[in-house]
Amino acid sequence: QVQLVESGGGLVQPGGSLRLSCATSGITFVLYDMGWYRQAPGKERVLVAAITSGGSTNYADSVKGRFTISRDNAKNTMYLQMNSLKPEDTAVYYCNARHITGGRTFWGQGTQVTVSS
């Protein structure tokens, strides 16, 4: 059974930091490109950051220089370090795993991030 479990969300003040984790099981982690998406109320789900199986990364323009995506293949886990958080970063953040062949794709259940004073 494939599981992607996000954790680390919560309420933080503007300018603060959070670190999200996505722990995976049931997949061969090193064969998956990984990504973080977010969905704000009333908006579409959008890509925040992605990391390939080889470690290459890309970011949405809105988070460049503030967020850092990483992965630990030994722990089958992906991370998103979020610094200098802004109210517009408020959303549910989802973990995504996509097989390197472009086939199988899996989603986590999401974790809420709220940036507010």
Backbone torsions as a table, in degrees:
resi	resn	phi	psi	omega
1	GLN	NA	127.9	-179.6
2	VAL	-83.7	133.2	175.7
3	GLN	-135.9	134.0	170.6
4	LEU	-122.5	117.1	-173.9
5	VAL	-120.8	113.1	178.1
6	GLU	-86.6	150.8	174.3
7	SER	-153.9	165.9	175.8
8	GLY	103.3	-4.1	177.8
9	GLY	-72.9	173.7	178.9
10	GLY	160.3	-166.1	179.7
11	LEU	-100.5	129.5	-179.9
12	VAL	-141.2	150.2	178.2
13	GLN	-77.6	154.1	174.4
14	PRO	-52.9	137.1	-176.8
15	GLY	90.6	-9.8	-178.3
16	GLY	-82.4	-176.5	-177.0
17	SER	-131.8	152.1	171.9
18	LEU	-143.4	153.7	173.8
19	ARG	-124.1	117.0	177.1
20	LEU	-91.9	146.9	175.0
21	SER	-125.4	148.4	173.8
22	CYS	-130.3	103.8	179.1
23	ALA	-91.7	128.4	-177.2
24	THR	-113.2	153.5	173.4
25	SER	-150.7	153.5	177.9
26	GLY	85.8	0.4	176.1
27	ILE	-127.6	157.5	172.1
28	THR	-84.7	93.8	-166.7
29	PHE	-53.4	-39.9	-175.4
30	VAL	-68.5	-12.3	178.8
31	LEU	-97.0	10.2	-177.8
32	TYR	-121.3	134.1	164.7
33	ASP	-79.4	141.9	-174.4
34	MET	-121.4	154.4	178.9
35	GLY	-154.0	157.2	171.5
36	TRP	-111.0	130.7	174.7
37	TYR	-120.2	161.5	173.9
38	ARG	-140.9	152.8	179.2
39	GLN	-137.5	115.9	176.3
40	ALA	-88.4	158.4	-179.1
41	PRO	-55.9	129.4	177.9
42	GLY	76.4	6.2	-178.0
43	LYS	-122.3	165.4	178.3
44	GLU	-77.0	158.4	174.1
45	ARG	-74.4	130.7	-176.8
46	VAL	-130.0	154.1	178.5
47	LEU	-72.9	133.3	176.6
48	VAL	-101.1	-50.3	-177.8
49	ALA	-158.2	151.7	-179.9
50	ALA	-140.4	152.7	177.3
51	ILE	-140.4	128.9	-178.4
52	THR	-79.0	172.7	177.7
53	SER	-61.7	-26.9	179.5
54	GLY	-88.8	-4.4	176.0
55	GLY	100.3	1.7	175.7
56	SER	-72.4	143.1	-174.9
57	THR	-124.8	155.6	169.0
58	ASN	-149.1	154.2	-172.9
59	TYR	-133.7	150.2	168.3
60	ALA	-65.9	145.9	-178.1
61	ASP	-57.0	-32.7	-175.1
62	SER	-68.2	-16.9	-176.9
63	VAL	-118.7	-2.5	-179.3
64	LYS	-58.4	133.8	179.9
65	GLY	85.5	-10.0	179.7
66	ARG	-115.8	-34.9	-177.1
67	PHE	-109.1	147.5	176.0
68	THR	-134.0	124.9	177.4
69	ILE	-98.8	143.4	178.4
70	SER	-151.8	168.1	178.2
71	ARG	-143.6	148.7	175.8
72	ASP	-121.2	100.2	-175.8
73	ASN	-66.0	-26.6	178.4
74	ALA	-69.8	-27.6	-178.9
75	LYS	-104.9	1.9	-179.2
76	ASN	53.7	40.6	-172.7
77	THR	-134.9	143.4	175.4
78	MET	-115.7	152.3	-178.2
79	TYR	-130.4	158.2	170.1
80	LEU	-137.9	108.5	174.8
81	GLN	-87.3	121.0	-176.1
82	MET	-116.6	116.1	178.9
83	ASN	-116.1	164.3	177.9
84	SER	49.4	48.7	-175.3
85	LEU	-66.2	145.8	-179.1
86	LYS	-120.7	157.6	177.6
87	PRO	-55.3	-33.2	-179.4
88	GLU	-72.3	-5.7	173.2
89	ASP	-82.3	-6.7	179.4
90	THR	-61.7	124.9	-177.0
91	ALA	-178.6	171.3	165.5
92	VAL	-89.2	128.2	-178.1
93	TYR	-102.8	129.8	-176.4
94	TYR	-117.1	141.8	173.9
95	CYS	-92.5	137.9	179.5
96	ASN	-130.2	138.7	175.2
97	ALA	-125.2	127.1	179.3
98	ARG	-128.5	126.6	-178.9
99	HIS	-59.9	145.8	-174.9
100	ILE	-62.8	-18.1	175.9
101	THR	-82.0	-4.4	-179.6
102	GLY	84.8	11.0	-177.4
103	GLY	-90.4	-98.0	-172.3
104	ARG	-64.1	136.0	179.4
105	THR	-132.9	138.8	-179.2
106	PHE	-132.4	151.7	179.2
107	TRP	-125.3	148.9	169.2
108	GLY	-84.3	-179.9	-176.2
109	GLN	-87.0	-13.0	177.8
110	GLY	97.1	151.0	175.1
111	THR	-136.1	135.7	-175.6
112	GLN	-81.3	131.9	171.2
113	VAL	-119.5	123.0	179.3
114	THR	-124.0	123.1	179.2
115	VAL	-111.8	110.7	-174.5
116	SER	-159.1	148.2	175.5
117	SER	-94.2	NA	NA
